[in-house]
Amino acid sequence: MNDGYNKSSTHGVSWRWLLPARLDEEGLGQSVLYAMIAGVLALIFLSLGTAFFNPTNLVSVLQQTPEFALLSLAMGLSMVSGGIDLSIIAVANLAGIFAARLMTSEAVLAALGQDVAIGLACLVALAVGVCAGLLNGIVIVRFGIPPLLTTLGSMMVFAGLGTGLTGGAGITGMPAAYVDAVSSNVFGLIPASFCLVLVIFVGVSFFVNNSVFGKSLFLYGENKVAALFGGLRLESTILISYTICGALASLAGLVMLARFNSMKVGFGDSFQLEAILVAVLAGMDPDGGRGRLLNILPTVLLLQCVENAFTIASLSPFAKKMIWGALLLAFMALNFFFRRMVVRHLTALAVKRQKAPLGAEGSPLGG
């Protein structure tokens, strides 16, 4: 039996009625997502052939993915609880600015040495992200301010702080050792930054799916009243989730710092709406309680492939936005259509089960 889609041989009855409709909907949503990915890649292959599908270009796609993937993961995680984090770009910029200041400070380099200064800069950047995420969580749980308004306000605070620290100018000239380490390739093929992102995705997804924290987060997103009466520690759950979002955003800032060899307020602004787009395409429900975080990575790769194909085909940026919007609408429409089919099917099975005569073991007889 696999994922509730096969039929049990017992009494010849489909056992899909045993599963909540939500699980079937998620399975169908995932099937739609991967069918869409296969269709888009097939279309790119037919249109561009080896101009796109060659080792050099595919490695380029992977190199451009890490910061986008980390920001999308943070956005998806915030959506699990029915919230949203609009501050992730500002947090990434602020963390990158603190790291850049330390890495380019002659006093710090002279006192600690380059390697220690780089390590300290990375730790400070992570601390900035953790503190920023924790601040968002505290405001949400202590003052009851909706996540949308909380993170919108903190976004402006963090952006203003970054502007004050830099005067609006960029910080350039990162140590070559840092840039080379983040930009290096494993086995001369796969970018090290992408390998790190892959490990983070698997780790965060496993933690959320197999921990009390993750189960509490999904239940809170799906039914806040049930979570409250279930005796769950909701405040700590929200605090942890937004703290993780801040940490992921700071990691994205460190990757951007290495890739651009500079940092300033406003880097990656375009990722804000794109991260929301990715999270929804990956099946994260904006109302909370539904979605699989691991689906975000292939969705990011899909959009990165589409963008790269646009560049090769010399298409207008306006065409890119139009096609991305069309992908989002098509995915949501297909998901809505299939969800209605699943709900109707499961409802019909439930009614049939209620009307069917019961056997000795209380199971419906016949098909």
Residue, then its C-alpha position, 0 to 999 in steps of 0.5 A: m500500500n502506498d500513500g493511501y492510493n492503492k486498494s486493500s484486498t480485504h473485502g475488495v473495498s477501497w480503504r481511502w475512506l480511512l484517510p483524512a481528505r487533507l492527506d489525499e489533497e496533499g498527495l494530489g497537489q504534489s502529483v500536480l506539481y511534479a507533472m507541471i515540472a515535467g511538462v515545463l522541462a519537456l517544453i524547455f527541451l523542445s524549445l532550446g535543446t542542448a542550449f539549455f541542457n548542457p553541464t555548464n548551464l545546469v551548474s549555472v542554474l544550481q549556482q543561482t538557486p541557494e539564496f532563493a531556496l533558503l528564502s523560499l523555505a523560510m517563507g514556506l515555514s511561516m505559512v505552515s502556521g497560517g502566517i507570513d514573513l515579509s521581513i526575510i529580505a531585510v533580515a538577509n540584507l542586515a545579516g549580510i551587512f554585519a558580516a561584511r562589516l566584520m570581514t572588511s574591517e582592517a582592525v578585526l582582520a589584524a586582531l583576529g586573522q582572516d580565517v577567524a574574522i570570517g568565522l566570527a562574521c558568519l556567527v554574528a550574521l546568524a545571531v542577527g537572523v536569530c534575533a530578528g526572527l525571535l523579535n518577530g515571534i515575540v511581537i506576534v505571540r505577546f501582543g497578538i499582532p498579525p504576522l502580516l503587520t508584524t513582519l511588514g513593520s519589522m521589515m521597515v525597521f531592519a531595512g532602516l537599520g541597514t541603511g543607517l549602518t551603510g549610509g545607503a552605500g554598498i560594502t565591497g571587497m570580501p576576503a577571497a577565501y570566503v568568496d572562494a569557499v562559498s562559490s566552490n564546487v564539490f567534485g568540481l561539479i555541484p556548487a558547495s552552496f547548493c549542497l549546503v542548501l540540500v542538507i538544510f532542506v532535508g534537515v528542516s523538513f525532517f525536523v518539522n515532520n518528525s518533532v512535537f514542534g512540527k506537529s504543533l505547528f501544523l495543528y496550529g495552522e490548521n485549527k488554532v482552537a483545537a491546538l489551544f484546547g489540545g494543551l500545546r505550547l503555542e507561544s514557544t512553537i511560534l517563537i521557534s518557527y519565526t526564529i528558524c525563519g530568521a536563521l534561514a534568511s541570514l544564511a541566504g544573506l551570507v550566500m548573497l554576500a559571497r555571490f555578489n562580493s558585496m552587500k547593501v540594503g535592497f539586494g534580493d528585493s525581487f525574491q520577496l514575491e517570488a518566495i511567496l510564489v514558490a511556497v504556494l506552487a509547492g503546495m503550502d496553504p496560505d491559511g496554514g496547516r498544509g504543505r510539504l516543505l521538501n517540495i519547495l526545493p524542486t519548485v525553486l529549481l523549476l522557476q530558476c530553470v524557467e528564468n534561465a531559459f528566458t535569458i537564453a531565449s532573450l525574452s522580455p522580463f515582462a514575459k517572465k512575470m506573465i508566465w510565472g503568474a500563469l504558472l501560479l494560476a494554472f497550478m492553483a486552478l488544477n489544485f482546486f479542481f482536484r481537491r473538489m474531486v477528492v472531497r466529492h469522492l471521499t464524501a460518496l465513499a463515506v455515504k456508501r459506507q454508512k448505507a452498506p450492511l455491516g459484516a461480522e467485523g463491522s466492515p462494509l460488505g461488497g464493493 
